[in-house]
Amino acid sequence: MSSVGYRQLWAVDPDGWRAAGATWAGLTGPLDRRVGGLRASAVRLRGGWSGGAATAADTRLGDLRDELTSIAPALIEVDQVLAELAGRLTAAKARLAEAVAQADAAGLLVDRSGGVQVDPARVRPTDRAGVTAAGMAATGVAAALRAALDGAATADRVAADRLAELARAAGTGWASAPPPGRPAPGAAPALVSAWWSGLTPAQRRWLIGREPALVGRLDGVPVAARDQANRLRLDGWRAELLAERRRLLSRVPPGPLTSIRLHGVAGRLAGLDALVERLAAGGAPRAYLLGLDPAGEGRVVVALGDPDHADRVLTYVPGMTAGLDDAAGELGRAARVLDRCAALAPAERSAAVLWLDYDAPDLLTEAASSGQARDAGPALHRFQEGLRASHDGSPARQTVLGHSYGSVVVGVAAREHGLAADALVFVGSPGVGASHAAELGVPAGEVWASTAPDDVIRAARSPEELGRRALLRTAPLAAVLGWPDQTGHELWFGHDPADPGFGGRVFPSGRGGHAGYWTPGNPALDGMAHVVLGRPL
């Protein structure tokens, strides 16, 4: 065991590596401004200069822009490498701390070099049974210390190799000629992964820089590459929203429908800006942008932590009214589950994904139908398959969580298409399009659900509601929800998954209404984290 390695791991500061990575990523801003300046210079030259020399100058300015633009993915990649290093070191330090705590509990001492010995102040040499037990414990502690140091050494080696490859590329050129072939539309994520693996690093960088729209949306491409590609498109997406706002403002008089649309654009712009702020944050966990579409209500897929290198991965599917305007808030819910996972299992590496790549219902009339859930099913199926295909190392435990209408999306996708998931979780569910957990295709005992005692989703079957049925029969809302026809444990979309008769497993929730499951202190939050970790509740 290396004494230097032991001391280094205790002293290492993962946050320092994260901050260094964020600094590198922050250079993309000045780089974009320089590219914009070259573009503006070229426009001015074309306006007052012509001839062969002017053409040559314009070509040279274009080449300079291309060279500068090609650097941006590398700056983002450095940030990814250092964030990944920080995550691995954090887990290694947690394993080291657990090993030292184990030693202390067994009456052992760990010296400054990482050596393990019996503490004579706690175990007398004449106590043969005690010495024997301590010796056996020392073997386990030494192995745990060695595993922590090996994990840190592996992290260091992987990061050094990736940074060295980037340094070589800086000298030989970031990108090669265009790679031949592209995956066919709708190609299975496993085929996409095989195609990407067959490319050289230079070919991959060419695609990220020149075809970011392709790379950013392909399930099966590694998370890091999708993140690089999608970050390159952020300015373009914002420009789309600004152009939409200008078009709407040009309508005179605006009219009520235009005002509603303007309000929607403003919400999406604010949501995009909040998302960009989170993407630029240098703290843990790093955010990875896996997809975005500003059209309509807006769609977005963001990971907290790198799913390709995590031991545990949560995919969270939100429900009604979710869109780009409140993506940061929905991401906060995923973050709170991830925080609990880190608190419960600091030595394990977990990641959480906000998957909002579907048209969530905005109105009760839409939410009363499973149509939008069925439309979302194939995309959620492909995404989960992509996580399996791009994961590096031993397979991660994959959990898919649906809230409210999002639970309908998850349930329908699991039943009709299958989900690459080890566990399903439903909170505040109006039913999942199934009558029994066995229809959902995950291992027995891995369908989980929770509904708060004061969640309005319970209203259709609570005793208090029975006395109001006559009144509700005359109300439009009742007709939308179909409440008059529901009895027992049947909800809007089938059997209540939080009923033991559904065949799943139920974990408790405190009071907090339909959106309180993520409130700190709610037992539902710990329940979700335990399922993600695969630990008994």
PATOR-131564 format. One record per atom (N, C-alpha, C, O): residue in one letter; x, y, z. Coordinates in steps of 0.1 Angstrom, whole numbers, plus 5000, padded with zeros to 4 digits. Each point is the difference from the previous one (the first is absolute). Layout:
<sites>
AXYZ/...
</sites>
This chain:
<sites>
M500849885000/M499250125000/M500950125000/M500950015008/S498850094984/S500850124999/S499650105010/S498950045001/S502150005008/S499750095010/S499750144995/S499150075005/V501649964983/V499750134994/V498550004995/V499350105001/G500349794993/G498649994995/G499050025011/G499050064998/Y501349885014/Y499150015011/Y499950155004/Y498850055002/R502350015000/R499950145004/R499550094990/R499250105003/Q501149874984/Q499450084989/Q498549994999/Q499350104998/L500249785004/L498649994999/L499250075011/L499050064998/W501649945015/W499450085010/W500050154997/W499150075004/A502049974990/A500250154998/A499350054987/A499850124999/V499949794992/V499550054987/V498750085001/V499249965009/D500650144983/D498850085000/D499249984987/D500450074990/P498649845010/P499349984987/P499350134995/P500050024988/D499650075021/D499450134996/D501050084992/D499650084991/G501649915012/G501050084993/G500149954985/G500250094991/W499749785007/W500049954987/W498750044992/W500150044988/R498849965019/R498850054994/R500150154996/R499650034989/A500950055020/A500250144997/A500950024988/A499750094991/A501449835008/A500950014989/A499349974987/A500250074990/G499049825010/G499249974988/G499150104996/G499950044988/A499450025021/A499050114997/A500750124994/A499550074991/T501749965013/T500850114995/T500349974985/T499950094992/W500549795005/W500349964986/W498750024992/W500050064989/A498949895016/A498750014992/A499650154998/A499550034990/G500950055020/G499650144999/G500750074989/G499650114996/L501549834999/L500750074989/L499249994987/L500450074990/T498649855009/T499250004988/T499350134998/T499750044988/G500050045022/G499450134999/G500950104992/G499650054990/P501649975015/P500950094993/P500349954986/P500250084990/L499849785008/L500349954987/L498850034991/L500350044988/D498549955016/D498850044992/D500150144996/D499650044989/R500850055020/R500050144997/R501150034990/R499850084991/R501349855009/R501150024990/R499549954986/R500350064990/V499049835010/V499449954988/V499050104994/V500050034988/G499250035021/G499150104995/G500650124995/G499650064990/G501649985016/G500750114995/G500649984986/G500050094992/L500549795006/L500549964987/L498950004989/L500250054989/R498649915015/R498949994991/R499650154996/R499750034989/A500350055021/A499650144997/A501050074992/A499750084991/S501649895011/S501150064992/S499849964985/S500250084991/A499549795007/A499849954987/A498950074993/A500150034988/V498850005019/V498850074994/V500550144996/V499650054989/R501150025019/R500450134997/R501050004988/R499950094991/L500949815008/L501050004988/L499249984987/L500350054990/R498749865011/R499349974988/R499350124995/R499750024988/G499950075021/G499250124996/G500850104993/G499550084993/G501849925008/G500850114994/G501349954993/G500950084997/W499249795001/W501249954993/W499749884991/W499249925004/S501350084984/S499749904991/S501349964993/S501050075001/G499049824991/G501149964993/G500749885006/G499549945010/G501650014984/G500749885005/G500550015014/G499849905008/A500850214995/A500550025014/A498849995010/A500249955011/A498750114986/A498950005009/A499549865002/A499649965011/T500349974978/T499649865001/T500949925009/T499649925008/A501750104990/A501049925008/A499950045015/A500149915008/A499650224994/A499950045014/A498749945007/A500049965011/D499050044981/D498749955005/D500249855003/D499549955010/T501249974981/T500249865002/T500949985013/T499749915008/R501350174994/R500849995012/R499350035012/R500149935010/L499050174990/L499250025012/L499149895003/L499749965012/G499749984977/G499249885002/G500749885007/G499549935008/D501850054987/D500849905006/D500350025014/D500049915008/L500350224996/L500350035014/L498749975008/L500249955012/R498750094983/R498749975008/R499949855002/R499649965011/D500649964979/D499949865001/D501049945010/D499649915008/E501650144992/E501049955009/E499650045015/E500149915009/L499450214993/L499650045013/L498849925005/L499949955011/T499150034980/T498849925003/T500349865004/T499449945008/S501650004985/S500449865003/S500649985014/S500049895005/I500450225001/I500649995014/I498949985010/I500249945011/A498650114987/A499050005010/A499649875006/A500049985012/P499849914980/P499849875006/P501149955009/P499749935010/A501550104986/A501249965009/A499950075013/A500349945010/L499350194991/L499950075012/L499049935009/L500149995012/I498749984982/I499049935007/I500449865005/I499749965011/E501149974981/E500549875003/E500950015012/E500049915009/V500950194992/V500950015012/V499150015012/V500349945010/D498750144990/D499150025011/D499449865004/D499949975012/Q499649964978/Q499549865003/Q501049915006/Q499749935010/V501550074985/V501049915005/V500350045015/V500149915008/L500150224995/L500350035014/L498849985009/L500249975012/A498650054983/A498849975008/A499949855003/A499749965011/E500649964979/E500049865002/E501149965010/E499849915009/L501450154990/L501049975010/L499650045014/L500249925009/A499250194992/A499550055013/A499049905006/A500049975012/G499149984980/G499049915005/G500649875004/G499649945011/R501450014982/R500749875004/R500850025013/R500049915008/L500650214993/L500850025012/L499150025012/L500349965011/T498550104987/T499150015011/T499649875005/T499949975012/A499749944979/A499649865004/A501249935007/A499849935010/A501450094985/A501249935006/A500250055014/A500449925009/K499550214993/K500250065013/K498949955010/K500349975012/A498550014983/A498949945008/A500449865004/A499749965012/R500849964979/R500449865003/R501150005010/R500049925009/L500950184990/L501150005009/L499550045014/L500449945010/A498750154991/A499450045013/A499349885006/A500049985012/E499249954980/E499349885005/E501049905006/E499749935010/A501450054983/A501049905004/A500650045014/A500249925008/V500150214993/V500650055013/V499049985011/V500349975011/A498450064986/A498949995010/A499949855004/A499849975012/Q500349944978/Q500049865003/Q501149965009/Q499849925009/A501450134989/A501249975008/A499850055014/A500349935010/D499150194992/D499850055013/D499049915008/D500249985012/A498849984981/A499049925007/A500549865004/A499549945009/A501650024984/A500649875003/A501150015009/A500749895003/G499650235003/G501250015009/G501350004992/G501049955006/L499050114982/L501350004992/L500450144998/L499250105002/L502149924995/L500550134997/L500550004985/L500649904995/V499250214998/V500550024987/V501050115001/V499750115003/D501649864994/D501050105001/D500150094988/D499249984990/R501750125010/R500050104989/R500449944987/R499850064989/S500849825011/S500449934987/S498949914995/S500249944990/G498750055018/G499049914996/G500149865005/G499249914997/G501850075012/G500149875007/G499049975010/G499550105007/V500149784995/V498949965010/V500649925011/V500749904997/Q499150135015/Q500549925012/Q499050015011/Q499150085000/V501049835009/V499249995012/V500350125009/V501250035002/D497850035004/D500150115009/D500349945014/D499049945006/P502250064999/P500349945013/P499250065012/P499849945010/A499750194988/A499350065010/A498649945001/A499350025010/R500249914980/R498749945000/R499949855000/R499049945004/V502150004991/V500049854999/V501349965007/V501150024995/R498849915016/R501249965008/R500749884993/R499349924994/P502150095005/P500749884994/P499749875006/P500149904994/T499550105019/T499749875007/T498649954996/T499749885003/D499550204991/D498749964996/D500049934987/D499950074989/R500449805011/R500249934987/R498850014991/R500250024988/A498649965017/A498850014992/A499950144994/A499650014988/G500650095020/G499950134995/G501050034989/G499750074990/V501649895012/V501050024990/V499749924987/V500250064989/T499349825012/T499649924988/T498950074993/T500150024987/A498950035020/A498950074993/A500550134993/A499550034989/A501350045019/A500550134994/A500949974988/A500050074990/G500849825010/G500849974988/G499249964988/G500350054989/M498649885013/M499149974989/M499350134995/M499950024988/A499750075021/A499550134996/A501050084992/A499750074990/A501649925014/A501050084994/A500249964985/A500250084992/T499649795005/T500149964986/T498950064992/T500350054989/G498549965016/G498950064993/G500250154998/G499750064989/V500850015022/V500250144999/V501150034990/V499950094992/A501249835008/A501150024990/A499549994986/A500450074991/A498749835007/A499549984986/A499150124996/A500050044989/A499250015021/A499250124997/A500850124997/A499750084991/L501449945016/L500950114997/L500649994987/L500150104992/R500349785004/R500649974987/R499150034989/R500350064990/A498449905012/A499050034990/A499850144997/A499850054989/A500250035022/A499850154999/A501150064993/A499850084991/L501549885012/L501150054993/L500149964986/L500450084991/D499249795006/D500049964986/D498950084992/D500350034988/G498650005018/G499050084993/G500550144997/G499850054989/A501050015020/A500550134997/A501149994990/A500150094991/A500749815009/A501149984990/A499349984986/A500550064990/T498549865009/T499349984987/T499450144995/T500150034988/A499350045021/A499550134996/A501150094995/A499850074990/D501349935016/D501150094996/D500549954986/D500350094992/R499949785006/R500549954988/R499050034988/R500550044989/V498249945013/V499050034990/V500050144996/V500050044988/A500150055022/A500050144997/A501250054993/A500050074990/A501249875014/A501350044994/A500049954985/A500550074992/D499049815006/D500049954986/D499150094991/D500450034989/R498450015016/R499150084992/R500650144997/R499950054989/L500750005021/L500650144998/L501249994991/L500250094992/A500649805009/A501149984991/A499549994985/A500750054991/E498249885007/E499549994987/E499650134994/E500250034989/L499250055020/L499650144996/L501250084996/L500050084991/A501049915017/A501350074998/A500649964986/A500450094993/R499649785004/R500549964987/R499150064989/R500550044990/A498249955012/A499150064990/A500250144997/A499850054989/A500650035021/A500250144999/A501250024990/A500050114993/G500949805007/G501250024991/G499849944986/G500650054991/T498549855008/T499849944987/T498750044993/T499849974988/G499450115019/G498750044994/G498949935007/G500049885003/W498950205000/W498949955008/W499249904993/W499449905006/A500450124981/A499049924992/A500749954988/A500950064994/S498549835001/S500549944987/S499050034989/S499250095002/A500949844987/A499050024989/A498749945005/A500049925010/P498950114983/P498749955005/P500049845000/P500549944990/P499050005020/P500049865001/P498949944990/P499050074998/P501249824997/P499049944990/P498849945008/P500249955011/G498750064983/G498849945005/G499450065013/G500750075007/R498049924994/R499350055012/R498949895003/R499649924992/P500150075021/P498949905004/P498750034992/P499750124998/A499649784998/A498750024994/A499050065010/A500149975012/P499050114983/P499050055009/P499349895008/P499549904994/G500450125019/G499349915008/G500949885004/G499549905005/A501850104992/A500949895003/A500049975015/A499950095008/A500249784995/A500049965014/A501250065007/A501150014994/P498750035019/P501250055007/P501249915000/P501150055000/A498749825000/A501249915000/A500850024987/A501249995000/L498150034989/L500650024987/L500750135000/L501150024994/V498350085011/V500650145001/V501249995008/V501150064996/S498949875015/S501249995009/S501149934992/S501250045001/A498549864992/A501149924992/A500550094989/A501350004998/W497950084996/W500550104990/W500950105006/W501150034994/W498550035017/W500950105007/W501349945004/W501050074999/S499049815006/S501249945005/S501049974989/S501250005002/G498349994986/G500849974988/G500750134995/G500849994991/L498950135014/L500550124995/L501350035007/L500249965012/T500750124982/T501250055007/T499650125009/T499050064997/P501849975012/P499750125008/P499950134991/P499250085003/A501649934987/A500050114991/A498750014992/A499450104998/Q500149784998/Q498749994993/Q498950045009/Q499050074996/R501049895016/R499050035010/R499950155002/R498950065000/R502350005001/R500050155002/R499550074988/R499450115001/W500949844987/W499550064988/W498450005000/W499450104997/L500149795007/L498549995001/L499450095010/L499050074998/I501649945014/I499550085011/I500150154995/I499050075003/G502049974991/G500250144995/G499150034988/G499550124999/R500449794992/R499350034987/R498649954999/R499250064993/E500549845015/E498649955000/E499549985014/E499649895003/P500450215005/P499649995014/P498549965001/P499649935010/A499550114980/A498649965001/A499949854999/A499149945007/L501749994985/L500049864999/L500549935013/L499349915006/V501950134998/V500649935012/V499250025012/V499949915008/G499650224994/G499350035013/G498749925002/G499649995012/R499849964978/R498749935002/R500149854999/R499049935001/L502250014996/L500149864997/L500149925013/L501050015007/D498049914996/D500049915012/D501049894996/D499949944990/G501150045019/G501049904998/G501450074999/G501049935002/V499050204994/V501250075000/V500450045015/V499150035008/P502249964996/P500350035014/P499550145004/P499950094993/V499849915020/V499450125006/V500950124998/V499650114997/A501749875005/A501050114998/A499950074986/A500150124999/A499849794991/A500050064986/A498750074998/A500050114994/R498949845011/R498750064998/R500050145007/R499550104995/D501149905017/D500150135008/D500850104992/D499550124999/Q501649844996/Q500850104992/Q499250054988/Q500050124998/A499449794995/A499250044988/A498950105003/A499850104994/N499449865016/N498950085004/N500350145006/N499350104998/R501849905009/R500550135006/R500450104988/R499850125001/L500749824988/L500350094989/L498850064993/L500150104993/R498749845010/R498850054994/R499250105008/R499050054996/L501449975016/L499350085010/L499750144994/L498950055001/D502150024993/D499850134995/D499050004988/D499150094999/G500949804993/G499149994989/G498549985005/G499150064995/W500849865016/W498649985005/W499550135006/W498850034999/R502050055008/R499650125005/R499650104989/R499050085001/A501849924988/A499750084989/A498649974994/A499350094995/E500449785005/E498749964995/E498850065008/E499050054994/L501249955019/L498950055009/L499950154998/L499050065000/L502250014999/L500050144998/L499350044986/L499350104999/A501049824991/A499450024987/A498449985001/A499350084994/E500349825013/E498649985002/E499350125007/E498950044997/R501850015013/R499550115007/R499950124991/R499050085001/R502049954991/R499950114991/R498949994990/R499350104997/R500449784998/R498949984991/R498750035007/R499150064994/L500749905018/L498850025007/L499850155003/L498950054999/L502250025005/L499950145003/L499750084988/L499550125001/S500849834987/S499850084988/S498550004996/S499650074991/R499649855015/R498650004997/R499250115007/R500050015013/V499550084980/V499250115005/V498650014994/V499950004988/P499150005021/P500149985014/P500349865004/P499749914992/P500850065020/P500549875003/P498849905002/P500249884995/G498750155011/G498949915003/G500349915011/G501249985004/P497849965002/P500149925012/P500849874998/P500849965008/L499149984980/L500749874997/L501550034999/L500949935005/T499550194989/T501450044999/T500550035013/T501249965003/S498150105006/S500450035014/S500349875007/S501049995008/I498249914991/I500249875006/I501349944995/I500849945008/R499450064979/R501249954994/R501250075005/R501149945002/L498850194999/L501250085005/L500349965014/L501249995003/H497849995005/H500249965014/H500849865000/H500949985008/G498749934983/G500649874999/G501550014996/G500849935005/V499550164985/V501350024995/V500950065012/V501149955002/A498350145005/A500850065011/A500349895011/A501150005005/G498049914997/G500249905010/G501149904995/G500849965008/R499250014979/R501049914995/R501450075000/R501049935003/L499050204994/L501350075000/L500550005015/L501249975002/A498050065007/A500450005014/A500549865004/A501049985007/G498249924989/G500449865003/G501449964994/G500849945006/L499450104982/L501249974993/L501250085007/L501149945002/D498750185002/D501050075007/D500449945013/D501149995004/A497849965004/A500349935012/A500849874998/A500849975008/L498849974981/L500749874997/L501550034996/L500949925005/V499350184988/V501450044996/V500850035012/V501249965001/E498250115009/E500750035012/E500449885008/E501149995005/R498049914995/R500349875007/R501149934992/R500949945006/L499150064981/L501049934992/L501450065003/L501049934999/A499050205003/A501350075002/A500549995014/A501250035003/A497949935007/A500549995014/A501149905001/A500049894994/G501050145014/G501149925002/G500049905011/G500949925002/G498050085006/G499949915011/G499649864996/G499849974989/A500049955022/A499649864997/A498549985002/A499450075009/P500049854984/P500649924989/P499950084987/P499250094998/R501749884992/R500050074988/R498849964992/R499549895000/A499950214992/A498849984992/A500549964986/A500950074994/Y498449845000/Y500249964986/Y498750024992/Y499049955003/L501150134986/L498950034992/L499849894989/L500949994991/L498149935010/L499849884991/L499050034989/L499849924991/G499550195010/G499050034990/G499250135004/G499850025011/L499850054978/L499250125003/L499350044987/L500549984989/D498250065012/D499250054989/D499250115005/D499149985008/P501150144987/P499250125006/P498750014994/P499250095004/A500449834986/A498750024994/A498949955009/A500249925009/G498650134988/G498849965008/G500250045014/G500350125003/E499449795007/E500350035014/E501449985004/E500550045010/G500349904981/G501449985002/G500349865006/G499249965009/R501849984986/R500449875005/R501550005005/R500850084994/V499649855016/V501350005004/V500449875007/V499149945007/V502150024992/V500649885007/V501350045005/V500950044993/V499249965021/V501250045006/V500449895011/V499149965007/A502250014994/A500549915010/A500850085010/A500750094997/L499149875015/L500950055011/L500949895004/L499649895005/G501750134992/G501049895001/G500049924987/G499050014992/D502049925005/D500249934987/D499449865001/D500649915007/P498250064987/P499449875000/P500949894995/P499949885004/D501050154987/D500949904994/D501049945009/D500649904998/H499650175013/H501049965010/H499549985014/H500849995010/A497950024992/A499449995013/A499649855003/A499849924991/D500250065022/D499549865005/D498549995000/D499549894999/R499950235003/R498550005002/R499550124991/R500550115001/V498549874991/V499450104991/V498550015002/V499349904999/L500350225004/L498550035000/L499650074988/L500650104997/T498349864997/T499450084989/T498650055006/T499249925003/Y500750214998/Y498750065005/Y499250064989/Y500550084992/V498249875007/V499150054990/V498950085007/V499249955007/P500850184991/P499050095007/P498649994993/P499949944989/G499150125017/G498749994995/G499450124994/G500750084993/M498049945009/M499250114994/M500650145002/M500550035010/T499550054979/T500450134999/T501550024999/T500550114999/A500349785002/A501550015000/A500450054986/A499549954990/G501550145010/G500550054987/G501350075003/G500550005011/L500050064978/L501350075002/L500050115010/L501050045006/D497850034995/D499950115009/D500349975015/D500550085007/D499249794997/D500349965014/D500949895000/D500049925010/A500950064980/A500949895000/A501050005012/A500449905006/A500050234998/A500950015011/A499449955013/A500649935008/G498150094994/G499349955011/G499949855000/G500249945011/E499450014978/E500049854999/E501349945002/E500149895006/L501050174989/L501349955002/L500450005015/L500749925005/G498750185002/G500350015014/G499449885008/G500649955010/R498350004985/R499449885006/R500949884998/R500349925010/A500350064978/A500949894998/A501350025009/A500549905005/A499950234996/A501250035008/A499849965015/A500949955007/R497850074998/R499849975014/R500149855002/R500449955011/V499149974980/V500149855001/V501549965000/V500549925007/L500350154984/L501449974998/L500750045013/L501049935004/D498750185002/D500650045013/D499849905011/D500949975007/R497949974993/R499749905010/R500849874998/R500549945009/C499750034978/C500849884996/C501450035005/C500749905005/A499950224993/A501350035004/A500249995015/A501049965005/A497950095002/A500149995015/A499949865005/A500749965010/L498549954984/L499949875004/L501149914995/L500349905007/A500350134982/A501049914994/A501150094994/A500150004988/P500750075020/P501050094995/P501149934992/P500750074992/A499549805010/A501149934993/A499549954986/A500849954992/E497950065005/E499549964987/E499850124992/E499750115005/R500349884982/R499950114990/R498649984994/R499749914993/S499550195009/S498650014995/S499850114990/S500750105002/A498449894989/A499750104990/A498550014999/A499349895002/A500150224995/A498650024998/A499750074987/A500750104997/V498349864996/V499750064987/V498550055001/V499149935004/L500850204992/L498650054997/L499749974986/L500750054991/W498349875007/W499649964986/W498750074997/W498949955004/L501150164989/L498850074996/L500050014985/L500050114994/D500149784999/D500049994986/D498749964994/D499949914991/Y499050145015/Y498749974995/Y499150135002/Y500350095008/D498649914985/D499050115001/D499149975012/D499049934999/A501450135013/A499249985012/A498650074999/A500050114994/P499049835011/P498750075000/P500050135007/P500650025010/D498750084984/D499850135007/D498750025006/D499850085010/L499249844985/L498650025005/L499549875005/L500549894996/L498550115013/L499449885005/L499349924989/L500049885001/T499550194989/T499549924989/T501049924993/T499749894995/E501550155004/E501149934994/E500549895010/E500349884996/A499850155017/A500549915010/A499049885002/A500549905005/A498350124991/A499049895001/A500249894990/A499449905001/S501550124989/S500249904990/S501449955001/S500950075004/S499349814992/S501449945000/S500750024987/S501149944998/G498350144993/G500650014987/G501450065000/G500949954993/Q499350155015/Q501350065000/Q501149915007/Q501150004997/A498449925012/A500949905006/A500449894990/A501149964999/R497950004993/R500349904989/R501050064990/R500949934995/D498950195002/D500950074990/D501450005005/D501050004993/A499150025021/A501450015006/A500749875001/A501249995002/G498049904998/G500649875003/G501249964992/G501049965006/P499050054981/P501249964992/P501250085003/P501149945001/A498850195002/A501150085003/A500649965013/A501350005002/L497949985008/L500549965013/L500749865000/L501049985006/H498449934986/H500649874998/H501450014994/H501049945004/R499150154985/R501350014993/R501050075010/R501249965000/F498450135008/F500950075009/F500649905010/F501250005002/Q498049925004/Q500549915010/Q500949894993/Q501049965006/E498650004982/E500949914993/E501450074997/E501049945001/G498950194996/G501350084998/G500850005012/G501349994999/L498150035013/L500850005012/L500749875002/L501250005005/R498149894992/R500749875002/R501149994990/R501149955003/A498750094984/A501049984990/A501350095002/A501149954997/S498750175008/S501250095001/S500749995014/S501050065002/H498449865007/H500649995014/H501449934999/H500249904993/D500750165014/D501449955001/D500249915012/D499850055011/G500749834988/G500249925011/G498849915004/G499149974991/S500949985021/S498949915004/S498750074999/S499950125003/P499049814994/P498750074998/P499650075013/P500249955011/A499250174987/A499550075011/A498649955004/A499349944991/R500350095021/R498649975004/R499250124994/R500250115004/Q498849864988/Q499250104993/Q498650015006/Q499349895001/T500350225004/T498750025006/T499350114992/T500650104997/V498149885000/V499250104993/V498950045009/V499249915005/L500750224997/L499050055009/L499050094993/L500450094993/G498349895009/G499050084994/G499150075010/G499649935010/H500250204989/H499250075009/H498750044993/H500150054988/S498749935018/S498850054995/S499849944985/S500149884999/Y499650214991/Y499949944987/Y501249944995/Y500049914991/G501250135014/G501249934996/G500049855004/G500749924993/S498650055017/S499949855004/S499249934989/S500249884998/V498850194995/V499349934989/V501049984989/V500049894993/V500850215004/V501049994989/V500949875003/V500349924991/V500250085021/V500949895004/V499349864999/V500549914995/G498350085011/G499349885000/G499649954986/G500249884997/V499350214994/V499749964987/V501249964992/V499949904992/A501250185010/A501249964992/A500549865005/A500449924991/A499650065022/A500449875005/A499249884995/A500549904996/R498250125004/R499149904996/R500049974984/R499949894996/E500150224997/E499849994985/E501449994993/E500049944989/H501150115016/H501250004993/H501149935008/H501049954994/G498950045019/G501149955008/G501050115004/G500250094991/L500349915021/L500950105004/L501349935005/L499949915008/A501250144988/A501349955006/A500150065014/A500750105002/A498749845007/A500050055014/A500049885010/A499449904997/D501250135014/D500049895011/D498950035010/D499649915007/A499950214993/A498950045009/A499250114995/A500550084992/L498249925011/L499050114996/L499550055013/L499749935009/V500150214991/V499450065012/V499050104995/V500150074990/F498749925017/F498950094997/F499650085012/F499749945011/V500350194988/V499550095011/V498950094995/V500050054990/G499049965019/G498850084996/G499449964987/G499750084992/S500149795007/S499649944987/S498549994998/S499349975010/P500250074978/P498649984997/P499749864993/P499049994994/G502049925008/G499949874993/G501150004990/G500550104995/V499949785001/V501249994991/V499649924987/V500949954993/G497850045004/G499649924988/G500249855002/G500149934989/A499950025023/A500149865002/A499149965012/A499850085009/S499849794991/S499249965012/S500949935010/S499549975011/H501749994986/H500949935009/H501550034997/H500350024988/A500549985022/A501450034999/A500749904990/A501050044994/A498549845005/A500649904992/A500050034985/A500849954992/E498350155004/E499950044986/E501150094996/E500150034988/L500750025021/L501050114997/L501449954997/L500850084996/G499449795005/G501249954994/G501350025008/G501149984994/V498850065018/V501350015009/V500049895010/V499049935002/P502150045004/P500149895010/P499050015011/P499650115003/A499949785002/A499149995010/A500550085012/A501249995004/G497950095002/G500450075012/G500750134997/G500550075009/E499649974978/E500650134996/E499150104994/E500450094993/V498349895010/V499050114997/V499650065013/V499549935009/W500750204992/W499850075013/W499150124997/W499950064989/A499449985022/A499050114999/A499850065013/A500149945011/S499550194989/S499650075012/S499050114996/S500250074990/T498849955018/T499150114999/T499750075013/T499749935010/A500550204990/A499850075013/A498649995005/A499150004991/P500650005022/P498749995005/P499150124996/P498849994999/D501850134998/D499250114996/D500250044985/D499750114996/D500849794996/D500250034986/D498650004993/D499249915003/V500550194989/V498750014993/V499749884991/V498949974997/I502249965000/I499849884991/I499149895007/I499449924993/R500550095020/R499249905008/R498550045000/R499249925004/A500550204991/A498650055002/A499049904994/A498950005005/A501449944984/A499049924994/A499649875008/A499049944997/R501850035013/R499649885007/R500050025016/R499949905007/S500250224997/S500050035014/S498649995005/S499150044993/P500649925020/P498750005005/P499350135000/P498850014997/E502050105005/E499450135000/E499450044987/E499150084998/E501549864991/E499650044987/E498749934996/E499350054991/L500449845016/L498849934996/L498750085001/L499150004992/G500950085019/G498850095002/G499950114991/G499050074999/R502049954993/R500050114990/R499749964986/R500050084991/R499949795007/R499949954986/R498850064993/R500150034988/A498849985019/A498850064993/A500350144994/A499650034989/L501150055019/L500350134996/L501050004989/L499950074990/L501149845011/L501049994990/L499549964986/L500650034990/R498349895010/R499549954988/R499550114991/R499949994988/T499850135018/T499550114992/T501250104997/T499850104993/A501449875011/A501150094998/A500849964988/A500349884999/P500250214993/P500849964988/P501349935005/P500549914993/L500150145018/L501249935004/L499849855003/L500949924997/A498050055009/A499849865003/A499949924987/A500449894999/A498950174991/A499949934987/A501449974994/A500349904994/V500650205007/V501349994995/V500849895007/V500649924993/L499350075020/L500849905007/L499349875001/L500749905002/G498050094994/G499349875001/G499849955014/G499849885001/W500150215009/W499949965013/W498749925003/W500049915008/P498850134986/P498849925004/P500149854997/P499349935006/D501650034985/D500049864996/D501149925008/D500249884997/Q500550195012/Q501149935007/Q499649955013/Q499250065008/T501249824995/T499749945013/T501349935006/T500949974992/G499150015021/G501149925006/G501350064997/G500350125003/H500649804992/H501450044998/H500350034985/H501150014996/E497850014996/E500250044986/E500250154999/E499150085005/L501949974989/L500250144997/L499850034986/L499449924993/W501150205002/W499750044986/W500649904990/W499449984989/F501849965014/F500749924990/F500249865006/F501149954999/G498049995008/G500149875004/G500249995015/G499850105008/H500649784997/H500149975014/H501150095007/H501050034994/D498750025017/D500950095008/D501349925003/D499949905007/P501250154988/P501349935003/P500450005014/P500849935005/A498650175003/A500350015014/A499149925009/A500150005012/D499049924981/D499249905008/D500849875000/D500449954989/P499749985022/P500749875001/P499549904990/P500749914996/G498050105001/G499449904991/G500650024985/G499849914992/F500950205005/F500650014987/F501149914998/F500449964989/G500249995022/G501149904999/G501450075001/G501049934999/G499150205003/G501250065002/G500450025014/G499449935009/R501550164994/R500450025014/R499750155003/R500350084992/V499249955020/V499650135003/V501050065011/V500349935009/F500150194989/F500750075010/F499350135005/F499250054992/P501049995020/P499150105006/P500450144995/P501150034995/S497950065006/S500250144997/S499350085011/S499049975005/G501650154999/G499450095009/G499050094992/G499949994988/R499450095019/R499150094994/R500850114993/R501050045004/G498450004985/G500750114992/G499350024987/G500550074991/G498349865007/G499350024988/G500649934988/G500849915002/H498950134986/H500449934988/H501450034996/H500649924992/A500050185014/A501450044996/A501049995011/A501150054999/G498549905013/G500850005011/G501049885002/G500650005011/Y499449914980/Y500849885002/Y501550035001/Y500849935006/W499750194989/W501450035000/W500350105012/W501250055000/T497949985008/T500250095011/T501049945010/T499849885004/P501350195000/P500949945010/P499249955013/P499250075005/G501249814999/G499349955012/G498849914996/G499649925009/N499950084979/N498949914996/N500649864999/N501049994992/P498449915014/P500649874999/P500049954985/P500749914997/A498450154995/A500049964986/A501350034993/A500449924991/L500350185013/L501350044994/L501049895003/L500849964991/D499350005022/D500949895003/D499549874993/D500949924996/G497850065003/G499649884993/G500549994985/G500549904996/M499450224997/M500450004986/M501549975000/M500549934991/A500350135018/A501549995000/A500349855003/A500949954994/H498449995015/H500349865003/H499849914988/H500749904998/V498250124995/V499749924988/V501150024989/V500549914995/V500050225003/V501050034991/V501349925004/V500749944991/L499650065021/L501249935005/L499949855001/L501049935001/G497750024998/G499849865001/G500249945014/G500449895002/R499250205008/R500249965014/R498649985006/R499050064996/P500949855014/P498749975006/P499550135007/P500850085006/L497949944994/L499450115006/L499849975015/L499550095008/
</sites>
